[in-house]
Amino acid sequence: MNLKHLTLGFAVLFLVACSNEEVSFIAITEVPALPDGAYLLKDVEVTENGEVIVLLRDQIKIYTNNRFMFAFMHKELGVDAGAGIATWNNGIMIEEPIVNHNGPLEGLSFDVAIKQTDSGFIQSIKALKYEDGRSLDMIETWDTASTDVSPFDGLWQLESASPTALSNDFTEIKMIGGGHYIWTNRFTLVGERQKNFGFGKINFSSDGQATQIGMVSSNDDYTGTQQNLSMSLIDENHFSQTFTMNGTAITYRYTRM
Protein backbone atom coordinates (compact mmCIF):
# COMPACT_ATOMS: atom_id res chain seq x y z
CA MET A 1 0.00 0.00 0.00
CA ASN A 2 1.19 3.45 -0.84
CA LEU A 3 2.34 5.25 2.32
CA LYS A 4 0.78 8.49 1.13
CA HIS A 5 -2.61 6.84 0.75
CA LEU A 6 -2.25 5.19 4.14
CA THR A 7 -1.48 8.51 5.84
CA LEU A 8 -4.41 10.15 4.10
CA GLY A 9 -6.69 7.34 5.27
CA PHE A 10 -5.67 7.86 8.91
CA ALA A 11 -6.26 11.59 8.52
CA VAL A 12 -9.81 11.03 7.23
CA LEU A 13 -10.57 8.62 10.08
CA PHE A 14 -9.23 11.15 12.58
CA LEU A 15 -11.42 13.93 11.14
CA VAL A 16 -14.50 11.69 11.17
CA ALA A 17 -13.83 10.72 14.79
CA CYS A 18 -13.42 14.36 15.81
CA SER A 19 -16.56 15.30 13.93
CA ASN A 20 -18.54 12.58 15.72
CA GLU A 21 -17.18 13.67 19.07
CA GLU A 22 -18.17 17.28 18.39
CA VAL A 23 -21.72 16.31 17.40
CA SER A 24 -22.03 14.23 20.56
CA PHE A 25 -20.62 17.05 22.69
CA ILE A 26 -23.02 19.73 21.42
CA ALA A 27 -26.11 17.50 21.28
CA ILE A 28 -29.09 19.12 23.00
CA THR A 29 -30.77 17.02 25.67
CA GLU A 30 -34.49 16.56 25.06
CA VAL A 31 -36.66 17.82 27.92
CA PRO A 32 -39.00 15.00 29.04
CA ALA A 33 -42.67 15.64 28.48
CA LEU A 34 -44.75 16.78 31.42
CA PRO A 35 -46.61 13.71 32.72
CA ASP A 36 -50.35 13.60 32.13
CA GLY A 37 -52.22 14.09 35.37
CA ALA A 38 -53.95 16.47 37.75
CA TYR A 39 -52.11 19.39 39.34
CA LEU A 40 -53.13 21.75 42.15
CA LEU A 41 -51.94 25.35 42.29
CA LYS A 42 -49.60 26.20 45.17
CA ASP A 43 -49.23 29.91 44.41
CA VAL A 44 -48.97 32.41 41.57
CA GLU A 45 -46.58 35.34 41.36
CA VAL A 46 -48.00 38.21 39.31
CA THR A 47 -45.89 41.11 38.02
CA GLU A 48 -47.72 44.15 36.64
CA ASN A 49 -46.11 47.55 36.05
CA GLY A 50 -43.14 46.47 38.14
CA GLU A 51 -45.28 45.53 41.15
CA VAL A 52 -45.10 41.91 42.33
CA ILE A 53 -47.84 40.19 44.31
CA VAL A 54 -48.26 36.54 45.32
CA LEU A 55 -51.75 35.04 45.12
CA LEU A 56 -53.11 31.92 46.78
CA ARG A 57 -56.24 30.26 45.41
CA ASP A 58 -57.91 26.88 44.99
CA GLN A 59 -57.23 26.00 41.36
CA ILE A 60 -56.79 22.76 39.45
CA LYS A 61 -55.29 21.97 36.06
CA ILE A 62 -55.48 18.66 34.23
CA TYR A 63 -53.33 17.61 31.28
CA THR A 64 -54.25 14.40 29.48
CA ASN A 65 -54.35 13.07 25.92
CA ASN A 66 -53.09 16.37 24.47
CA ARG A 67 -55.84 18.33 26.17
CA PHE A 68 -55.91 20.67 29.16
CA MET A 69 -58.48 22.20 31.46
CA PHE A 70 -58.36 24.50 34.48
CA ALA A 71 -60.93 26.02 36.81
CA PHE A 72 -61.05 28.38 39.77
CA MET A 73 -63.07 31.21 41.28
CA HIS A 74 -61.54 34.53 40.27
CA LYS A 75 -61.69 37.11 43.04
CA GLU A 76 -62.93 39.84 40.70
CA LEU A 77 -64.46 38.07 37.71
CA GLY A 78 -66.11 35.04 39.31
CA VAL A 79 -66.07 31.69 37.51
CA ASP A 80 -62.89 31.24 35.48
CA ALA A 81 -62.61 27.95 33.59
CA GLY A 82 -61.11 27.04 30.24
CA ALA A 83 -60.04 24.07 28.17
CA GLY A 84 -58.34 23.28 24.90
CA ILE A 85 -55.53 21.59 23.02
CA ALA A 86 -52.13 21.08 24.66
CA THR A 87 -49.01 20.31 22.61
CA TRP A 88 -45.66 19.64 24.29
CA ASN A 89 -42.52 20.96 22.61
CA ASN A 90 -39.33 20.37 24.63
CA GLY A 91 -40.12 22.48 27.70
CA ILE A 92 -42.86 24.58 26.13
CA MET A 93 -46.54 23.69 26.42
CA ILE A 94 -48.47 25.25 23.56
CA GLU A 95 -52.01 25.78 24.81
CA GLU A 96 -54.79 26.58 22.36
CA PRO A 97 -58.00 27.40 24.27
CA ILE A 98 -61.14 26.24 22.48
CA VAL A 99 -63.78 26.88 25.16
CA ASN A 100 -64.23 28.71 28.45
CA HIS A 101 -67.01 29.51 30.90
CA ASN A 102 -68.56 31.92 28.36
CA GLY A 103 -68.53 29.62 25.34
CA PRO A 104 -66.39 28.58 22.34
CA LEU A 105 -63.06 30.29 21.59
CA GLU A 106 -60.88 30.45 18.50
CA GLY A 107 -57.65 31.98 17.30
CA LEU A 108 -55.88 31.89 20.68
CA SER A 109 -52.51 30.32 21.46
CA PHE A 110 -50.16 30.61 24.44
CA ASP A 111 -46.59 29.37 24.80
CA VAL A 112 -46.26 28.24 28.40
CA ALA A 113 -42.69 27.63 29.58
CA ILE A 114 -42.71 24.70 32.01
CA LYS A 115 -39.93 23.60 34.35
CA GLN A 116 -40.58 20.28 36.03
CA THR A 117 -39.84 19.96 39.74
CA ASP A 118 -39.77 17.06 42.19
CA SER A 119 -43.27 17.96 43.37
CA GLY A 120 -44.83 19.14 40.09
CA PHE A 121 -43.90 22.02 37.80
CA ILE A 122 -43.45 25.77 37.50
CA GLN A 123 -45.02 27.52 34.53
CA SER A 124 -44.26 31.00 33.24
CA ILE A 125 -46.39 33.19 31.00
CA LYS A 126 -44.86 36.47 29.89
CA ALA A 127 -46.74 39.55 28.67
CA LEU A 128 -50.20 38.08 29.12
CA LYS A 129 -52.58 40.61 27.60
CA TYR A 130 -56.17 41.27 28.67
CA GLU A 131 -59.00 42.82 26.68
CA ASP A 132 -58.77 46.01 28.74
CA GLY A 133 -55.15 46.52 27.64
CA ARG A 134 -53.49 45.25 30.80
CA SER A 135 -50.29 43.23 30.42
CA LEU A 136 -48.68 41.13 33.13
CA ASP A 137 -46.28 38.27 33.79
CA MET A 138 -47.31 35.20 35.77
CA ILE A 139 -45.21 32.49 37.41
CA GLU A 140 -47.32 29.65 38.76
CA THR A 141 -46.13 26.83 41.00
CA TRP A 142 -48.11 23.58 40.75
CA ASP A 143 -48.04 20.42 42.87
CA THR A 144 -48.83 16.99 41.42
CA ALA A 145 -52.13 15.66 42.76
CA SER A 146 -52.09 12.36 40.84
CA THR A 147 -50.96 10.79 37.59
CA ASP A 148 -53.46 7.91 37.72
CA VAL A 149 -55.05 6.96 34.39
CA SER A 150 -58.46 5.61 33.39
CA PRO A 151 -60.31 4.73 30.16
CA PHE A 152 -62.40 7.90 30.64
CA ASP A 153 -59.46 10.32 30.62
CA GLY A 154 -59.90 13.22 28.23
CA LEU A 155 -61.85 16.38 27.46
CA TRP A 156 -65.56 15.83 26.86
CA GLN A 157 -68.57 17.88 25.76
CA LEU A 158 -72.13 17.09 26.80
CA GLU A 159 -74.00 15.75 23.81
CA SER A 160 -77.38 14.91 25.34
CA ALA A 161 -79.18 14.59 28.66
CA SER A 162 -82.08 12.33 29.55
CA PRO A 163 -84.46 13.45 30.92
CA THR A 164 -84.05 16.89 29.34
CA ALA A 165 -81.49 19.17 30.96
CA LEU A 166 -82.38 22.14 33.16
CA SER A 167 -82.59 24.51 30.19
CA ASN A 168 -82.74 24.30 26.41
CA ASP A 169 -79.37 26.06 26.22
CA PHE A 170 -77.67 23.92 28.89
CA THR A 171 -74.08 23.07 27.93
CA GLU A 172 -71.33 21.35 29.89
CA ILE A 173 -67.65 20.53 29.45
CA LYS A 174 -66.02 17.84 31.56
CA MET A 175 -62.37 16.83 31.95
CA ILE A 176 -61.17 13.61 33.54
CA GLY A 177 -57.53 12.77 34.23
CA GLY A 178 -55.10 12.04 37.01
CA GLY A 179 -57.82 10.62 39.25
CA HIS A 180 -59.59 14.00 39.22
CA TYR A 181 -62.34 15.73 37.26
CA ILE A 182 -63.45 19.25 36.32
CA TRP A 183 -66.81 20.37 34.98
CA THR A 184 -68.12 23.73 33.89
CA ASN A 185 -71.62 24.47 32.64
CA ARG A 186 -73.74 27.41 31.58
CA PHE A 187 -77.44 27.87 30.99
CA THR A 188 -80.29 30.37 31.29
CA LEU A 189 -82.55 30.16 34.31
CA VAL A 190 -85.49 32.53 34.78
CA GLY A 191 -83.97 34.88 32.22
CA GLU A 192 -80.55 35.01 33.90
CA ARG A 193 -77.35 33.52 32.53
CA GLN A 194 -75.81 30.99 34.93
CA LYS A 195 -72.17 29.87 34.96
CA ASN A 196 -70.79 27.20 37.29
CA PHE A 197 -67.81 24.94 37.79
CA GLY A 198 -66.66 22.21 40.13
CA PHE A 199 -63.70 19.89 40.56
CA GLY A 200 -62.59 17.08 42.78
CA LYS A 201 -61.39 13.49 42.97
CA ILE A 202 -62.92 10.59 41.07
CA ASN A 203 -62.50 6.96 42.10
CA PHE A 204 -63.31 4.16 39.66
CA SER A 205 -64.25 0.58 40.45
CA SER A 206 -63.99 -2.39 38.13
CA ASP A 207 -67.77 -2.71 37.60
CA GLY A 208 -68.28 0.65 35.89
CA GLN A 209 -69.14 2.51 39.07
CA ALA A 210 -67.40 5.72 40.08
CA THR A 211 -67.55 8.17 42.96
CA GLN A 212 -66.90 11.88 42.64
CA ILE A 213 -65.75 13.67 45.78
CA GLY A 214 -66.17 17.43 45.51
CA MET A 215 -63.26 19.71 46.40
CA VAL A 216 -64.00 23.21 45.07
CA SER A 217 -66.92 24.75 43.20
CA SER A 218 -68.76 27.95 42.43
CA ASN A 219 -71.68 26.36 44.28
CA ASP A 220 -71.96 26.60 48.05
CA ASP A 221 -71.52 23.46 50.17
CA TYR A 222 -69.89 21.49 47.33
CA THR A 223 -66.74 20.61 49.24
CA GLY A 224 -66.85 17.05 50.56
CA THR A 225 -70.00 16.06 48.68
CA GLN A 226 -70.08 12.61 47.09
CA GLN A 227 -71.86 11.65 43.89
CA ASN A 228 -72.14 8.06 42.71
CA LEU A 229 -72.01 7.50 38.97
CA SER A 230 -72.58 4.56 36.65
CA MET A 231 -70.17 5.12 33.77
CA SER A 232 -69.97 3.36 30.43
CA LEU A 233 -67.47 3.87 27.61
CA ILE A 234 -69.69 3.61 24.53
CA ASP A 235 -66.77 3.79 22.08
CA GLU A 236 -63.45 5.58 21.82
CA ASN A 237 -65.11 8.98 21.51
CA HIS A 238 -68.27 8.68 23.62
CA PHE A 239 -69.21 7.79 27.17
CA SER A 240 -72.28 8.04 29.38
CA GLN A 241 -72.75 8.64 33.06
CA THR A 242 -75.91 8.07 35.07
CA PHE A 243 -76.59 9.61 38.47
CA THR A 244 -79.60 10.16 40.69
CA MET A 245 -80.94 13.61 41.53
CA ASN A 246 -83.99 14.09 43.74
CA GLY A 247 -84.93 10.46 43.17
CA THR A 248 -84.70 10.67 39.37
CA ALA A 249 -82.06 8.83 37.33
CA ILE A 250 -80.36 11.21 34.87
CA THR A 251 -78.07 10.11 32.05
CA TYR A 252 -75.53 12.37 30.38
CA ARG A 253 -73.89 11.36 27.12
CA TYR A 254 -70.56 13.02 26.26
CA THR A 255 -68.51 13.24 23.08
CA ARG A 256 -64.74 13.66 23.02
CA MET A 257 -63.36 17.09 22.12
C-alpha positions, 0 to 999 in steps of 0.5 A: 500500500502506498504510504501516502494513501495510508497517511491520508486514510488515517487523517480522514478517520481522525477527522470523522472521529473528531466530527462525531465527538463534536456532534455528541458534545453539542447535542441538546438534551431533550426535555422529558414531556410533562406527565399527564395528570392532575395538578393543584396550584400552590401559588402564583406570582403576578408582576404588573407595572413592576409591582409583584404580588403573590396570590393563593387560590384553589385551582386545578389543572389537568393535562391528558391526551393532548388536552388541558383544562383549568378552573377556579373562582376569580376574586374579581371576575367570578367563575374562570374555567377554560379548556383546549388543546395542549401540545408539548414541545421540549419544555414549552406547552403550547395551549390553544383554548377552544372553550371557556365559561362563556362559550367557544373560543378560536384563534388563541394560542399561548406558549407556556414555559414549564420547568418540572420539579420534584413535586410538580412544575413551575409555569411562566407566562410572559406579557399576558394581555387582557381585553382592557389593555393590561399586560402582566407576567405570571409564574405559577407553582403547581403540585402533582395531585395524581398521575393515575389513568383511566379509560375515561381520561380526556376532554368531553362535551355534553351531547345529550341529557335524559331526561331533558337538561335544566334549560334548552341552552344547557351546555357542559364541558367535563375533563377527567384525568389524574384521578380527578375531574373538572366540569363547567356548565352554563345555561339560562334560568329565569332569564338570567345567565348561569355559569358554574364549575366544580372539581374534585377526585374521582374513584373508579371501580372495576364494575363501571361505578365511580364516585366523585368527591367534591373539592371546590366549586362555584356552588356553596356546600360542594366541598366534601360532597359525594356523587355516585355514577354509573359510567360506560365507555360507549366507544373511543369517543363517547361515554355516558354517566348516570346519576340520581338527583332528587330520586330521578335517574339522569343520564348524560352522554358526552362526546370527546373534544 
